[in-house]
């Protein structure tokens, strides 16, 4: 027998699983957490570049063009993190849904055999 909480999850996931499976949905729902991950890194790089430009080039021994490469790389990391985090959550919910559906079917079969 499955609990009321499990039944609520089954009904919820049946309603939203198709809409949450698209690429754009995963990307937009994952962006807030990805920005929390990547924005401090980008801001620290920008602050160092703006307020201490000669220190940055002396210490890192890099050309000034590397700055933009790092910013672009962090933006790509943010997009990657946003998508794959939500892909992982979607797969976990899908696995839980499958397990609960199987559990529900087994309990139905068991109750029909008993009756």
C-alpha positions as CSV (number, residue, x, y, z in Angstrom):
1,X,0.0,0.0,0.0
2,X,1.3,3.4,-0.9
3,X,1.0,6.4,1.4
4,X,-1.0,9.6,0.8
5,X,2.2,11.5,0.3
6,X,3.3,9.1,-2.4
7,X,-0.1,9.3,-4.1
8,X,0.2,13.1,-4.1
9,X,3.7,12.9,-5.7
10,X,2.3,10.5,-8.4
11,X,-0.5,12.9,-9.3
12,X,1.9,15.9,-9.3
13,X,4.5,14.2,-11.5
14,X,1.9,13.0,-14.0
15,X,0.8,16.6,-14.5
16,X,4.3,18.3,-14.7
17,X,6.6,15.6,-16.1
18,X,6.1,16.6,-19.8
19,X,6.5,20.3,-19.2
20,X,9.6,19.9,-17.1
21,X,11.3,17.5,-19.6
22,X,12.1,20.2,-22.2
23,X,15.5,21.8,-22.5
24,X,14.3,25.3,-22.0
25,X,12.3,24.5,-18.9
26,X,15.3,22.8,-17.3
27,X,17.6,25.7,-18.2
28,X,15.3,28.4,-16.9
29,X,14.4,26.6,-13.7
30,X,18.1,25.9,-13.1
31,X,19.5,29.4,-13.7
32,X,18.8,30.9,-10.3
33,X,20.9,28.3,-8.5
34,X,23.5,28.4,-11.2
35,X,23.8,32.2,-10.8
36,X,24.2,31.7,-7.1
37,X,27.1,29.4,-7.9
38,X,28.8,31.4,-10.7
39,X,28.0,35.1,-10.0
40,X,30.4,35.5,-7.0
41,X,33.2,34.2,-9.1
42,X,32.4,36.5,-12.0
43,X,32.0,39.5,-9.7
44,X,35.3,38.8,-7.9
45,X,37.1,38.7,-11.3
46,X,35.5,41.9,-12.4
47,X,36.3,43.7,-9.2
48,X,40.0,42.7,-9.4
49,X,40.1,43.7,-13.0
50,X,38.5,47.1,-12.5
51,X,40.2,48.2,-9.2
52,X,43.6,46.6,-9.6
53,X,44.3,46.0,-13.3
54,X,48.1,46.2,-13.1
55,X,48.2,43.8,-10.1
56,X,46.1,41.4,-12.1
57,X,48.4,41.3,-15.1
58,X,51.6,41.3,-13.0
59,X,50.5,38.4,-10.7
60,X,48.8,36.2,-13.3
61,X,51.3,36.9,-16.1
62,X,48.4,36.8,-18.6
63,X,47.4,39.1,-21.4
64,X,44.5,41.5,-20.9
65,X,42.4,39.4,-23.4
66,X,42.3,36.5,-21.0
67,X,39.9,38.4,-18.8
68,X,37.1,38.1,-21.4
69,X,37.9,34.4,-22.0
70,X,37.4,33.7,-18.2
71,X,34.1,35.6,-18.2
72,X,32.8,33.6,-21.2
73,X,34.0,30.4,-19.6
74,X,32.2,31.1,-16.4
75,X,29.0,32.0,-18.3
76,X,29.2,28.6,-20.0
77,X,29.8,26.9,-16.7
78,X,26.7,28.6,-15.3
79,X,24.6,27.3,-18.3
80,X,26.1,23.8,-17.9
81,X,25.4,23.7,-14.2
82,X,21.8,25.1,-14.7
83,X,20.8,22.4,-17.2
84,X,22.5,19.4,-15.7
85,X,21.3,20.1,-12.2
86,X,17.7,20.2,-13.3
87,X,18.3,17.2,-15.6
88,X,19.5,15.3,-12.5
89,X,16.5,16.3,-10.5
90,X,14.2,15.4,-13.3
91,X,15.7,11.9,-13.6
92,X,15.5,11.4,-9.9
93,X,11.8,12.3,-9.9
94,X,11.2,10.1,-12.9
95,X,12.9,7.2,-11.1
96,X,10.9,7.8,-8.0
97,X,7.7,7.9,-10.1
98,X,8.6,4.6,-11.8
99,X,9.2,3.0,-8.5
100,X,6.0,4.2,-6.9
101,X,4.0,3.3,-10.0
102,X,5.4,-0.3,-9.8
103,X,4.7,-0.4,-6.0
104,X,1.1,0.8,-6.7
105,X,0.6,-1.8,-9.4
106,X,1.9,-4.6,-7.1
107,X,-0.4,-3.5,-4.3
108,X,-3.4,-3.5,-6.7
109,X,-2.4,-7.0,-8.0
110,X,-2.0,-8.3,-4.5
111,X,-5.4,-6.9,-3.4
112,X,-7.2,-8.5,-6.4
113,X,-5.6,-11.9,-5.7
114,X,-6.7,-11.7,-2.1
115,X,-10.3,-10.8,-3.0
